[in-house]
Amino acid sequence: MTKEEKRIRQEIFALVGKLYKYKYHEKPFIPRKTPIRYAGRVFDEKEITNLVDASLDFWLTSGRYAEEFESRLAHYFNSSDALLVNSGSSANLVALSTLTSPKLGDRRLKPGDEVITIAASFPATVAPIVQNSLVPVFVDVKVGTYNAIPGQLKEAIGPKTRAIFLAHTLGNPFDVDAVLELVKKHDLWLIEDNCDSLGSKYREGLTGTFGHLSTVSFYPAHHITTGEGGCVVTNDEELARIARSFRDWGRDCYCNPGESNTCGKRFSQQFGALPPGYDHKYIYSHVGYNLKMTDMQASIGVAQLDKLERFIRRRKENFDHLYSGLIPYQSKMIMPEATSHSDPSWFGFLLTIKEDAGFSRNQLTSFLEQNGIETRNLFCGNLIKQPAFLDIKKRQIGDLKNTDLIMNNTFFIGLFPGIGKAQIDYVLEVFGEFFKRT
Protein backbone atom coordinates (compact mmCIF):
# COMPACT_ATOMS: atom_id res chain seq x y z
CA MET A 1 0.00 0.00 0.00
CA THR A 2 1.44 3.38 -1.00
CA LYS A 3 1.78 6.33 1.37
CA GLU A 4 -0.87 8.20 -0.60
CA GLU A 5 -3.37 5.36 -0.30
CA LYS A 6 -2.72 5.13 3.44
CA ARG A 7 -3.28 8.89 3.76
CA ILE A 8 -6.56 8.76 1.86
CA ARG A 9 -7.76 5.80 3.91
CA GLN A 10 -7.00 7.65 7.15
CA GLU A 11 -9.12 10.58 5.92
CA ILE A 12 -11.95 8.17 5.15
CA PHE A 13 -11.65 6.51 8.57
CA ALA A 14 -11.78 9.91 10.30
CA LEU A 15 -15.01 10.68 8.45
CA VAL A 16 -16.40 7.28 9.44
CA GLY A 17 -15.74 8.17 13.09
CA LYS A 18 -17.59 11.46 12.68
CA LEU A 19 -20.52 9.73 10.99
CA TYR A 20 -20.72 7.15 13.76
CA LYS A 21 -20.88 9.84 16.44
CA TYR A 22 -23.53 11.72 14.45
CA LYS A 23 -25.74 8.78 13.50
CA TYR A 24 -25.26 6.25 16.27
CA HIS A 25 -24.79 8.38 19.37
CA GLU A 26 -26.41 6.93 22.48
CA LYS A 27 -29.94 8.20 22.96
CA PRO A 28 -31.56 8.57 26.37
CA PHE A 29 -33.80 5.73 27.52
CA ILE A 30 -37.44 6.81 27.76
CA PRO A 31 -39.64 4.33 29.63
CA ARG A 32 -42.64 3.09 27.62
CA LYS A 33 -41.26 4.76 24.48
CA THR A 34 -37.80 3.29 23.99
CA PRO A 35 -38.19 -0.43 23.19
CA ILE A 36 -36.15 -2.94 25.18
CA ARG A 37 -35.02 -5.52 22.68
CA TYR A 38 -34.48 -9.18 23.49
CA ALA A 39 -31.10 -8.92 21.71
CA GLY A 40 -29.21 -6.60 19.39
CA ARG A 41 -25.97 -5.29 17.96
CA VAL A 42 -23.54 -3.38 20.17
CA PHE A 43 -20.77 -1.67 18.22
CA ASP A 44 -18.80 1.53 17.78
CA GLU A 45 -16.81 3.24 15.02
CA LYS A 46 -14.18 0.47 15.03
CA GLU A 47 -16.53 -2.07 13.45
CA ILE A 48 -17.59 0.38 10.74
CA THR A 49 -14.00 1.46 10.11
CA ASN A 50 -12.90 -2.15 9.69
CA LEU A 51 -15.84 -2.81 7.37
CA VAL A 52 -14.92 0.20 5.20
CA ASP A 53 -11.26 -0.85 5.26
CA ALA A 54 -12.16 -4.32 3.99
CA SER A 55 -14.48 -2.91 1.33
CA LEU A 56 -11.71 -0.62 0.04
CA ASP A 57 -9.54 -3.72 -0.48
CA PHE A 58 -12.40 -5.01 -2.68
CA TRP A 59 -11.21 -8.57 -2.05
CA LEU A 60 -14.88 -9.60 -1.51
CA THR A 61 -14.27 -13.21 -0.42
CA SER A 62 -12.19 -14.43 2.57
CA GLY A 63 -8.93 -12.50 2.99
CA ARG A 64 -6.67 -10.90 5.57
CA TYR A 65 -9.43 -10.13 8.07
CA ALA A 66 -10.80 -13.68 7.84
CA GLU A 67 -7.32 -15.05 8.46
CA GLU A 68 -6.93 -12.83 11.53
CA PHE A 69 -10.39 -13.64 12.87
CA GLU A 70 -9.86 -17.40 12.49
CA SER A 71 -6.46 -17.20 14.17
CA ARG A 72 -7.78 -15.23 17.12
CA LEU A 73 -10.81 -17.49 17.55
CA ALA A 74 -8.57 -20.58 17.54
CA HIS A 75 -6.39 -18.90 20.17
CA TYR A 76 -9.46 -17.98 22.25
CA PHE A 77 -10.58 -21.62 22.33
CA ASN A 78 -6.99 -22.91 22.59
CA SER A 79 -7.78 -25.10 19.59
CA SER A 80 -5.84 -25.96 16.48
CA ASP A 81 -8.48 -24.68 14.07
CA ALA A 82 -11.38 -22.27 13.79
CA LEU A 83 -13.10 -22.29 10.39
CA LEU A 84 -15.28 -19.33 9.49
CA VAL A 85 -18.56 -20.00 7.71
CA ASN A 86 -21.50 -17.87 6.62
CA SER A 87 -23.81 -18.66 9.57
CA GLY A 88 -24.13 -20.63 12.78
CA SER A 89 -26.59 -22.93 10.99
CA SER A 90 -23.95 -23.61 8.33
CA ALA A 91 -21.46 -24.28 11.12
CA ASN A 92 -23.77 -26.99 12.46
CA LEU A 93 -24.22 -28.42 8.97
CA VAL A 94 -20.47 -28.51 8.34
CA ALA A 95 -19.70 -30.00 11.77
CA LEU A 96 -22.23 -32.83 11.44
CA SER A 97 -21.38 -33.47 7.78
CA THR A 98 -17.70 -33.75 8.74
CA LEU A 99 -18.49 -36.86 10.74
CA THR A 100 -19.98 -38.56 7.65
CA SER A 101 -16.71 -38.38 5.70
CA PRO A 102 -15.37 -41.62 4.17
CA LYS A 103 -11.95 -40.41 5.29
CA LEU A 104 -12.94 -41.43 8.83
CA GLY A 105 -13.27 -45.08 7.82
CA ASP A 106 -15.34 -47.19 10.22
CA ARG A 107 -15.75 -44.17 12.51
CA ARG A 108 -17.87 -42.27 9.98
CA LEU A 109 -21.58 -41.70 10.53
CA LYS A 110 -23.72 -43.56 7.99
CA PRO A 111 -27.39 -43.20 7.01
CA GLY A 112 -29.57 -44.70 9.74
CA ASP A 113 -27.09 -44.07 12.55
CA GLU A 114 -28.57 -42.34 15.59
CA VAL A 115 -27.62 -38.97 17.07
CA ILE A 116 -28.88 -38.01 20.55
CA THR A 117 -30.23 -34.48 20.91
CA ILE A 118 -33.14 -32.52 22.40
CA ALA A 119 -36.42 -31.21 20.96
CA ALA A 120 -36.44 -28.03 23.11
CA SER A 121 -34.00 -26.37 20.76
CA PHE A 122 -33.46 -24.31 17.64
CA PRO A 123 -33.97 -26.25 14.38
CA ALA A 124 -30.40 -25.62 13.21
CA THR A 125 -29.15 -28.23 15.72
CA VAL A 126 -31.44 -30.99 14.46
CA ALA A 127 -31.76 -30.15 10.75
CA PRO A 128 -28.23 -31.35 9.82
CA ILE A 129 -28.99 -34.72 11.42
CA VAL A 130 -32.03 -35.14 9.19
CA GLN A 131 -30.28 -33.66 6.13
CA ASN A 132 -27.53 -36.27 6.45
CA SER A 133 -30.06 -39.16 6.61
CA LEU A 134 -29.27 -39.80 10.27
CA VAL A 135 -31.86 -40.44 12.98
CA PRO A 136 -32.31 -37.95 15.84
CA VAL A 137 -33.06 -39.45 19.24
CA PHE A 138 -34.83 -36.92 21.45
CA VAL A 139 -34.48 -36.74 25.21
CA ASP A 140 -36.30 -34.46 27.64
CA VAL A 141 -34.79 -31.48 29.45
CA LYS A 142 -34.84 -30.21 32.99
CA VAL A 143 -36.99 -27.12 33.49
CA GLY A 144 -34.76 -24.47 35.01
CA THR A 145 -31.54 -25.38 33.24
CA TYR A 146 -33.33 -26.31 29.98
CA ASN A 147 -30.63 -28.84 29.18
CA ALA A 148 -30.81 -32.60 28.60
CA ILE A 149 -31.60 -34.77 31.62
CA PRO A 150 -28.47 -36.93 32.16
CA GLY A 151 -30.45 -40.06 33.04
CA GLN A 152 -32.36 -39.84 29.78
CA LEU A 153 -29.14 -39.42 27.81
CA LYS A 154 -27.97 -42.71 29.30
CA GLU A 155 -31.32 -44.34 28.53
CA ALA A 156 -31.17 -43.12 24.93
CA ILE A 157 -28.02 -45.10 24.11
CA GLY A 158 -28.84 -47.91 21.69
CA PRO A 159 -27.06 -50.20 19.23
CA LYS A 160 -27.19 -47.55 16.48
CA THR A 161 -26.10 -44.59 18.64
CA ARG A 162 -23.00 -42.98 17.18
CA ALA A 163 -23.04 -39.33 18.31
CA ILE A 164 -24.40 -36.70 20.68
CA PHE A 165 -25.23 -33.24 19.32
CA LEU A 166 -26.41 -30.78 21.98
CA ALA A 167 -26.65 -27.03 22.43
CA HIS A 168 -25.73 -25.23 25.63
CA THR A 169 -29.18 -23.71 26.06
CA LEU A 170 -29.18 -19.89 26.00
CA GLY A 171 -25.66 -19.81 27.42
CA ASN A 172 -26.28 -22.38 30.15
CA PRO A 173 -23.87 -25.33 29.73
CA PHE A 174 -25.26 -28.83 29.58
CA ASP A 175 -23.93 -31.39 32.07
CA VAL A 176 -20.55 -31.88 30.41
CA ASP A 177 -19.41 -34.49 32.94
CA ALA A 178 -22.39 -36.74 32.25
CA VAL A 179 -22.12 -36.30 28.48
CA LEU A 180 -18.37 -36.99 28.35
CA GLU A 181 -18.82 -40.11 30.46
CA LEU A 182 -21.20 -41.50 27.83
CA VAL A 183 -19.01 -40.34 24.96
CA LYS A 184 -16.00 -42.19 26.36
CA LYS A 185 -17.88 -45.30 27.49
CA HIS A 186 -19.64 -45.84 24.15
CA ASP A 187 -17.02 -44.31 21.82
CA LEU A 188 -19.37 -41.60 20.55
CA TRP A 189 -18.76 -38.40 18.64
CA LEU A 190 -19.69 -35.16 20.43
CA ILE A 191 -20.65 -31.89 18.75
CA GLU A 192 -21.27 -28.87 20.97
CA ASP A 193 -23.67 -26.30 19.55
CA ASN A 194 -22.10 -23.29 21.25
CA CYS A 195 -23.98 -20.73 19.17
CA ASP A 196 -25.78 -19.14 22.14
CA SER A 197 -22.97 -19.61 24.64
CA LEU A 198 -19.76 -17.90 23.59
CA GLY A 199 -17.72 -17.37 26.77
CA SER A 200 -19.63 -19.80 28.98
CA LYS A 201 -17.55 -22.05 31.21
CA TYR A 202 -17.87 -25.51 32.72
CA ARG A 203 -15.36 -26.41 35.44
CA GLU A 204 -13.18 -23.50 34.25
CA GLY A 205 -13.12 -24.82 30.67
CA LEU A 206 -14.80 -22.87 27.90
CA THR A 207 -17.85 -24.45 26.33
CA GLY A 208 -16.91 -25.33 22.80
CA THR A 209 -13.70 -27.07 23.90
CA PHE A 210 -15.12 -30.38 25.16
CA GLY A 211 -16.46 -31.89 21.94
CA HIS A 212 -14.75 -33.26 18.88
CA LEU A 213 -16.26 -30.26 17.09
CA SER A 214 -18.14 -27.19 18.24
CA THR A 215 -19.98 -24.35 16.56
CA VAL A 216 -20.43 -20.62 17.10
CA SER A 217 -22.90 -18.14 15.60
CA PHE A 218 -22.24 -14.48 14.87
CA TYR A 219 -25.84 -13.54 14.02
CA PRO A 220 -26.74 -10.05 15.36
CA ALA A 221 -28.59 -11.53 18.34
CA HIS A 222 -25.55 -13.45 19.57
CA HIS A 223 -22.65 -12.58 21.85
CA ILE A 224 -20.63 -10.98 19.07
CA THR A 225 -21.78 -10.37 15.52
CA THR A 226 -20.59 -10.24 11.94
CA GLY A 227 -24.16 -9.85 10.65
CA GLU A 228 -24.50 -13.32 9.22
CA GLY A 229 -21.66 -15.64 10.15
CA GLY A 230 -20.46 -18.57 12.18
CA CYS A 231 -17.51 -20.78 13.00
CA VAL A 232 -16.54 -24.43 13.42
CA VAL A 233 -13.97 -25.10 16.14
CA THR A 234 -11.92 -28.27 16.59
CA ASN A 235 -8.65 -29.39 18.11
CA ASP A 236 -8.39 -32.32 15.68
CA GLU A 237 -6.47 -31.49 12.52
CA GLU A 238 -8.00 -34.35 10.55
CA LEU A 239 -11.53 -33.16 11.38
CA ALA A 240 -10.50 -29.60 10.55
CA ARG A 241 -9.30 -30.63 7.11
CA ILE A 242 -12.52 -32.52 6.43
CA ALA A 243 -14.66 -29.63 7.71
CA ARG A 244 -12.75 -27.23 5.48
CA SER A 245 -13.46 -29.51 2.54
CA PHE A 246 -17.21 -29.54 3.21
CA ARG A 247 -17.14 -25.75 3.59
CA ASP A 248 -15.16 -25.24 0.36
CA TRP A 249 -17.17 -27.09 -2.32
CA GLY A 250 -16.00 -30.51 -1.08
CA ARG A 251 -12.56 -30.13 -2.58
CA ASP A 252 -9.70 -32.30 -1.38
CA CYS A 253 -7.10 -29.54 -1.71
CA TYR A 254 -6.40 -27.67 1.51
CA CYS A 255 -4.21 -24.87 0.17
CA ASN A 256 -4.90 -21.43 1.58
CA PRO A 257 -5.94 -18.68 -0.85
CA GLY A 258 -3.00 -17.77 -3.04
CA GLU A 259 -1.21 -21.10 -2.39
CA SER A 260 -0.91 -23.85 -5.01
CA ASN A 261 1.04 -26.91 -3.79
CA THR A 262 0.93 -27.19 0.00
CA CYS A 263 0.91 -31.00 -0.11
CA GLY A 264 3.84 -31.10 -2.56
CA LYS A 265 1.97 -33.67 -4.65
CA ARG A 266 -0.30 -31.49 -6.77
CA PHE A 267 0.26 -33.46 -10.01
CA SER A 268 1.43 -36.84 -8.71
CA GLN A 269 -1.62 -38.50 -7.14
CA GLN A 270 -4.55 -40.55 -8.36
CA PHE A 271 -8.14 -40.09 -7.16
CA GLY A 272 -11.36 -41.88 -8.01
CA ALA A 273 -11.63 -42.76 -11.69
CA LEU A 274 -9.69 -39.67 -12.77
CA PRO A 275 -6.47 -39.93 -14.77
CA PRO A 276 -3.28 -40.14 -12.66
CA GLY A 277 -1.76 -36.75 -11.89
CA TYR A 278 -5.04 -34.84 -12.21
CA ASP A 279 -4.59 -31.38 -10.62
CA HIS A 280 -5.20 -31.78 -6.87
CA LYS A 281 -6.72 -28.29 -6.73
CA TYR A 282 -9.70 -29.74 -8.60
CA ILE A 283 -10.18 -33.00 -6.72
CA TYR A 284 -13.49 -33.27 -4.81
CA SER A 285 -13.62 -35.85 -2.03
CA HIS A 286 -16.95 -34.79 -0.50
CA VAL A 287 -20.32 -33.59 -1.74
CA GLY A 288 -19.79 -30.18 -0.20
CA TYR A 289 -20.99 -26.61 -0.21
CA ASN A 290 -19.64 -23.08 -0.53
CA LEU A 291 -20.19 -21.65 2.95
CA LYS A 292 -17.29 -19.25 3.39
CA MET A 293 -17.47 -15.93 5.22
CA THR A 294 -16.54 -12.75 3.37
CA ASP A 295 -13.66 -10.56 4.51
CA MET A 296 -16.08 -7.70 5.12
CA GLN A 297 -17.99 -9.79 7.63
CA ALA A 298 -14.77 -11.00 9.24
CA SER A 299 -13.54 -7.42 9.64
CA ILE A 300 -16.52 -6.73 11.90
CA GLY A 301 -15.79 -9.87 13.91
CA VAL A 302 -12.20 -8.78 14.53
CA ALA A 303 -13.46 -5.57 16.15
CA GLN A 304 -16.21 -7.37 18.05
CA LEU A 305 -13.80 -9.89 19.51
CA ASP A 306 -11.98 -7.06 21.27
CA LYS A 307 -15.22 -6.34 23.16
CA LEU A 308 -16.18 -9.92 24.03
CA GLU A 309 -15.03 -9.95 27.67
CA ARG A 310 -16.81 -6.66 28.35
CA PHE A 311 -19.95 -8.01 26.70
CA ILE A 312 -19.84 -11.15 28.84
CA ARG A 313 -19.46 -9.12 32.04
CA ARG A 314 -22.49 -6.99 31.15
CA ARG A 315 -24.61 -10.05 30.38
CA LYS A 316 -23.79 -11.52 33.79
CA GLU A 317 -24.49 -8.22 35.55
CA ASN A 318 -27.85 -7.89 33.80
CA PHE A 319 -28.72 -11.49 34.66
CA ASP A 320 -27.94 -10.92 38.35
CA HIS A 321 -29.95 -7.68 38.39
CA LEU A 322 -32.98 -9.36 36.81
CA TYR A 323 -32.72 -12.41 39.04
CA SER A 324 -32.64 -10.45 42.28
CA GLY A 325 -35.53 -8.28 41.12
CA LEU A 326 -37.76 -11.17 40.07
CA ILE A 327 -37.26 -13.33 43.18
CA PRO A 328 -40.50 -11.97 44.76
CA TYR A 329 -42.47 -13.66 41.96
CA GLN A 330 -40.85 -17.10 42.05
CA SER A 331 -44.01 -18.63 43.49
CA LYS A 332 -45.54 -17.97 40.06
CA MET A 333 -42.52 -18.48 37.80
CA ILE A 334 -39.66 -20.96 37.60
CA MET A 335 -36.44 -18.97 37.67
CA PRO A 336 -33.41 -19.87 35.49
CA GLU A 337 -30.88 -22.16 37.14
CA ALA A 338 -27.22 -22.42 36.19
CA THR A 339 -26.04 -25.99 35.63
CA SER A 340 -23.83 -27.33 38.42
CA HIS A 341 -20.12 -26.48 37.98
CA SER A 342 -20.93 -23.88 35.32
CA ASP A 343 -20.41 -20.17 34.82
CA PRO A 344 -22.84 -19.18 32.06
CA SER A 345 -22.38 -16.35 29.59
CA TRP A 346 -26.14 -15.87 29.46
CA PHE A 347 -27.89 -15.27 26.14
CA GLY A 348 -31.30 -14.49 27.64
CA PHE A 349 -33.28 -14.66 30.88
CA LEU A 350 -35.57 -17.71 30.76
CA LEU A 351 -38.78 -17.93 32.76
CA THR A 352 -41.42 -20.66 32.94
CA ILE A 353 -44.92 -19.89 34.17
CA LYS A 354 -46.01 -22.44 36.78
CA GLU A 355 -49.12 -24.45 36.00
CA ASP A 356 -51.00 -23.04 39.00
CA ALA A 357 -49.86 -19.42 38.51
CA GLY A 358 -53.35 -18.16 37.68
CA PHE A 359 -52.29 -16.59 34.36
CA SER A 360 -50.85 -17.80 31.07
CA ARG A 361 -47.55 -17.11 29.39
CA ASN A 362 -49.32 -15.16 26.66
CA GLN A 363 -51.02 -12.92 29.20
CA LEU A 364 -47.67 -11.97 30.71
CA THR A 365 -45.76 -11.65 27.45
CA SER A 366 -48.55 -9.58 25.90
CA PHE A 367 -48.37 -7.20 28.86
CA LEU A 368 -44.61 -6.93 28.56
CA GLU A 369 -44.79 -6.34 24.82
CA GLN A 370 -47.47 -3.67 25.25
CA ASN A 371 -45.05 -1.87 27.54
CA GLY A 372 -42.15 -2.01 25.09
CA ILE A 373 -40.35 -5.11 26.42
CA GLU A 374 -39.61 -7.71 23.75
CA THR A 375 -40.10 -11.38 24.58
CA ARG A 376 -39.28 -14.60 22.78
CA ASN A 377 -40.35 -18.21 23.29
CA LEU A 378 -37.65 -20.82 23.74
CA PHE A 379 -37.33 -21.22 19.99
CA CYS A 380 -39.34 -24.17 18.64
CA GLY A 381 -40.92 -25.26 21.91
CA ASN A 382 -41.15 -28.94 21.02
CA LEU A 383 -39.37 -29.28 17.70
CA ILE A 384 -41.00 -32.56 16.70
CA LYS A 385 -44.39 -30.82 16.71
CA GLN A 386 -43.21 -28.29 14.14
CA PRO A 387 -44.60 -28.81 10.60
CA ALA A 388 -41.24 -29.63 9.02
CA PHE A 389 -40.36 -32.29 11.61
CA LEU A 390 -43.69 -34.08 12.07
CA ASP A 391 -42.86 -36.97 9.76
CA ILE A 392 -39.10 -37.33 10.12
CA LYS A 393 -37.62 -40.66 11.13
CA LYS A 394 -36.86 -40.31 14.84
CA ARG A 395 -36.83 -41.95 18.24
CA GLN A 396 -37.73 -40.36 21.57
CA ILE A 397 -37.25 -41.23 25.21
CA GLY A 398 -40.46 -40.97 27.24
CA ASP A 399 -43.18 -38.43 26.62
CA LEU A 400 -41.01 -35.26 26.65
CA LYS A 401 -43.40 -33.74 29.18
CA ASN A 402 -40.97 -30.99 30.22
CA THR A 403 -40.40 -30.07 26.60
CA ASP A 404 -44.17 -29.72 26.17
CA LEU A 405 -44.34 -27.58 29.30
CA ILE A 406 -41.68 -25.33 27.80
CA MET A 407 -43.63 -25.16 24.54
CA ASN A 408 -46.64 -23.80 26.43
CA ASN A 409 -45.21 -21.87 29.39
CA THR A 410 -41.64 -20.69 28.75
CA PHE A 411 -40.26 -17.42 27.36
CA PHE A 412 -37.21 -15.21 27.73
CA ILE A 413 -36.36 -11.53 27.89
CA GLY A 414 -33.20 -9.74 26.93
CA LEU A 415 -30.05 -9.05 28.91
CA PHE A 416 -27.61 -8.26 26.08
CA PRO A 417 -24.92 -5.58 26.57
CA GLY A 418 -27.06 -2.87 24.98
CA ILE A 419 -29.30 -2.96 28.06
CA GLY A 420 -28.24 -1.01 31.14
CA LYS A 421 -29.43 -0.49 34.70
CA ALA A 422 -32.18 1.96 33.73
CA GLN A 423 -33.72 -0.54 31.34
CA ILE A 424 -33.52 -3.42 33.84
CA ASP A 425 -35.13 -1.27 36.53
CA TYR A 426 -37.95 -0.49 34.11
CA VAL A 427 -38.40 -4.17 33.22
CA LEU A 428 -38.74 -5.00 36.92
CA GLU A 429 -41.20 -2.15 37.36
CA VAL A 430 -43.41 -3.55 34.59
CA PHE A 431 -43.27 -7.05 36.07
CA GLY A 432 -44.37 -5.51 39.36
CA GLU A 433 -47.32 -3.81 37.68
CA PHE A 434 -48.43 -7.09 36.13
CA PHE A 435 -48.31 -9.03 39.38
CA LYS A 436 -50.27 -6.32 41.18
CA ARG A 437 -53.07 -6.97 38.70
CA THR A 438 -53.08 -10.76 39.01
N, C-alpha and C positions, 0 to 999 in steps of 0.2 A: 504494500500500500504506500503510495507516495505521500510526501508531506502535505501537498495540496489537498489530496483526498481526506487525509486525517483532519486537516483544518476545517474543511467543509462539513465533515461529519460532526465535529464538535459543535459547530454552529447549529446544525440540525438538532443535536441532542439538547442543547441549551433551550431551543424553542420548544422541544418536547416537554422539558421540565416546566416551562412557563404555561404551556397548554394544560398539563396535568393540574397544576395549582389553580388554574382558572376554571377548568371543567369539573374536576373531581374533588374539589376541596370539601372537607367534612362539614356536613350541614347539621344544625342542631336537631336533636331528637324532640319531636312534638307528640306527646301521648295522644292516641286515638287518631292521629293523622299520619305519622310516619310508620309505615309497615315494619313489622319485625319478622324478617324472613327466617325460614327454617334452615337456610344455608345460603352461601353466596361468596363472591370473589372478594378478596382483600389484597390490595396491591398498591403500589405507588409508582413514581415516575421511572423507577429502575426497570420494571417489567416492560413498560412501553418503550423505553430507550433501547432495551435489548431487542425487542420485536422490530423496531425500526432499523436497528443495526443489521439484523439478519435479513430484512427485506432489501436493504441496500446492497448486500452481497448478491442477491438474486440467485442464490443457489437452489432454492425452492424445495429440494428433497433433504434428506439427512446430511448434515455437514458438521462444522466445527462445534456448534452449540450442542448438537446431539451427542457428539463424542464426549464433550465435557459433562453433560448431564448424566449420561450413562456411567461415566467413570466415578462421578461423585455419588451417584445412587449405589453403585457397587461398594464403594468405600463406606457409605452410611450403614449398609447391611452387613459389612465385612464379608462380602461374597465375591466369588470370582467374576460373576457376570450379572449385568443388568441390561436387559434388551428393551429398548423403547418400542412401543407400538402405538397405534392410533386411538386406542380406547382401553379402558379396563375390561370391557367385554371381550375385546380381541385378545387381551392378555390371558383371560381365562380359556379362550378357544385355543390359543397357541400352547398354553401350558398342558391342557388335557390332550391335545393332538400329539404333542411331543411324546407322550407315553404310549402312543400307538405305533411308533416308528419301527419298521423291520430291523433297523440297526440295533435295537435292544434285544433281539433274539427272542428267547423264551420268556423274557421279562416283559415283553410288549403287551399292551392291552389289545384284546381282539373282540370283534363283535359278539355280543352276548355276555361278556364279562360284566361283573357288577361293581358299582361305585357307590359307597355309602355317603349320604348327604342329608340335608334337612329340607323340608317343604316351606318352613317359615323364613324365606330368603328372597333374594332378588333373582329373577330368571336367568341372569348371566352366569350364575354358578352352575345351574342345572342344564341349561341349553346345550353346552358343549358335550355333555355326557350323551344326550339324545342324538345330537348331530353326528357323533362318532359311532352310532349304533351300539352303544353300551347301555346298560340297564341301571337306572338310579334306584337305590334302596333308601327309602325315607325313614328317618327316626324322628321321634318327638323331641321337643326342647323344654327346658325348664323356664317357667315364667319368672321373670326377675332378671336372670342373666340372658335369656333368649338364645342360649346355645344348646347344642345337643346333649341329651341326658347320657352320661357315660355308660350306664347299665344297658341302655338300648343300643348303643354302639356295639357293645360286646355281643348282644343278642342278635344283631344284624349280620354278624359274620357267617358266611355260608361257603359252600364249596366253590362258588364262582366269584367270590369277593376278591378283588384285585387292587382296590384303591379306596382312599377316603379323600373327599373333596369338600371342605367346609370353609365357611366364612367366619371371621371373628365379628360377631354381630354388632353393628354400629360402634365399633371400637372396643368392644368388650371381648377379650380373648376367650376362645373355647378352652376346655380343660386339656391343656397340652399334655400333661402327664398321662392321662388316661388314653388319649389318642396315640401317643408315641408307644405306649405299652402294647397296644393292639398292632400297630404298624410293625414293630419289631417281632412280636410273637408270631404273626401270620405272614410276614414278609410282604407287606403292602406298600404301595406307593402312597405318598401324602402330598396333596396340593393345598396350600393355604390361600384362600381368597382374602387378601389383606387390603382390599380396595377401600373399605371404610375405616381402616385401623392404623394408618401410617403413624408410627411413633408409639404404639401400644407396647407394653412389656409383659412378659410372663417369666417369673423367677429371674428378673434382671436381663433376660434375653429379649430382643426385639421380636415381635410377631413378624412373620415373613422370613424367619431364619431357621425354623424348625422342620419345614417340609423339604421334600426333594425339589419342589418348585413353589414359588409364591407369586402373587400378582398384586399390582397396585393400580389404582385409577387416579387420573388427574382431571376428571370432570369438574366443572366449576363448583359443584357442591362439596367436593372432597377437601382433604386437609391442605393440599396445595393443588394448584391448577395449571394446566397448559391449554385450557379450553376443552378440546377433546384430547385424549391421550391416556396412555397407560404404560405398564412396565412388567416384564417377567424377570424374576430374580431367582438365581440358582447358584449353588456353590459346587456344582458338578459340571465340569467342562464338556463332557459328552452330551449331557442334556442341553447345555447352552448351545452347542453346535447344532443339535437337532432342532431346537426351538428357533434358532436363527434361520434355519432352512425353511421351516413352516412359515415364518414371517416373510421371508424373501422369495416368494414364488415357488418354494419347494426345491430350490437349487442346491446342489451338493457342494458347490464352491463356497468357501467361507472367507474369501478375500475381503478386506475392507474397501470402501470406495477409493478408487485411484490405484489399488493394488492389482496385480495380474497373475502372480505365481507363488502365492504364500506356501503352498504345499510342495513346490519344487517338482511337481509331476504333472504339469498342466497338459502336456501332449503325450504322456507315456502310460496312460491307464486304459482299462477297458471296462465299460459299464453296460449292463443290459444287453440288448441286441445291436448296439451301436458299433460302428467300426472301431478297431483299436486306435488309441491316440486321439479320439474325438475331444475337442477343446473342453477341459474341465469346467470352464466358466459357463458352459451351456449344458451341464449335466443336471438332471432333475431327479432326485431320489425320493421325493415326497410329493403328494398332491397338495400343494401349498396355496398360499395366498400372497397378496401384497398388502401388508399391514403396517408399514413403516410410519414413523412420526416425521413431520417436516422440521426443518431447522428453525423455522419461525416459532413453531410451538415449543420446541426445546429451549429456545432462548428465554421464553417466559418461565419455564421450569427452573432454569439456572437461577434466576432472580428469586423465585418463590422458595427454593430450597434454602436460601440464606435466612428466610423468615420462619422456617419450620419450627424450631424450638420455641420461638415466641408464640407462634400459633398454638402449639400444644399446651403451653402454660395457660394461655387465655381460655382454651376449651376446658381445662381442668378447673380453673377458677370459676367459670360460669356454671359448670356442673355443680360444684360445691355450693354456690350461691343459690341455685335453684333447689337443690336437695334440702338445704336447711330451711328454705322458705316454704316448701311444700310438705314438710313433715306433719304439720297440723291436720292434713287431709289424708293421711295414710290409712285411716279406717275405711276410706272410700276407694283408694287407688293403691295398686301395687307399685312400689317405688323401684327404680332400677338398682340392681345389685352387681357389684363387680365380682367377677369370678375369683375364687380363692387363688392366692399367689400372683395376682395380676395387678397391673397399674395401667388402666385404660387411657388411651388418647381418644376421648369420647367424640363420636360423630354427632349424636343427638341425645336428647333426654327422653327416654322411653317411659311411658306410663300405661298401666292396664287398669281399666275400670273394673272393680269387683262386682261379682254377679248380684250382690245384694245392696249395691250402692244407692239405688233409688233413682238413678238417671242413666242414660245411655252414653256411649262414646260420642255419638253424633250430636247429642244435646250439648255436651261440653265443647267439642271441637267447633261446632257452629257458633257458640258464644265467643270462643276465642277468636275465630276468624272474623266475626262481626266487629270485634274490637281491635282488628289489625294485627293479630298474632297468627302467623301461618302454622299449620299443622300438617303432618303426613302420617298415613298408616304405615305399619311395618311392611312396606313393599307389597308383596303379593298376598299377604295373609297366609292362606294355605295354597301353595303353588299348584298342587295337583287338582284343585278345583277351578283353576283358570282355564279358559277355553282352549288354549293351545296345548295344554298338558293333560286334558281329560282322557285321551285315548292312547297315551304313550305306554310302552311296555315298562313296567315298574314293579317294585315290591315295597311293602311298607311294614313297619313293626308296630303292632297295636293299632289303636284307633286315632292316633294323633290328636287327642283331645285338647292338649295345651295349644297346639297349632291352631285348632279351630277357635279356641278362646281368644287367641291373639288376632285371628281374622275378624272377630266380632268386637273386641273390646280394647285393642291396643293402638296407641298412636305415639308420635313423638313431636317435640318442639325443638327449636334451634338453640344452639349454644356456640355457634361458630365465632371466630375472632372478631367479626364485624359487629358483634353485640357487646355492649358494655354494661356497667352497673345500672345506669339509668333505665336501660331497656329491661334488664332482669327485674328491677324493682317494679316496673310497670306490669310485667307479666305476672308477678306475684300478686299485685293489686287486683288484676282482672280475675285471677283464680279465686281470690278472696271474695270478690263480688258475686261470682257464680255460686260459691258454696253458701253464701248468705241467703241465696234465693232457693236453695234446695233443702 
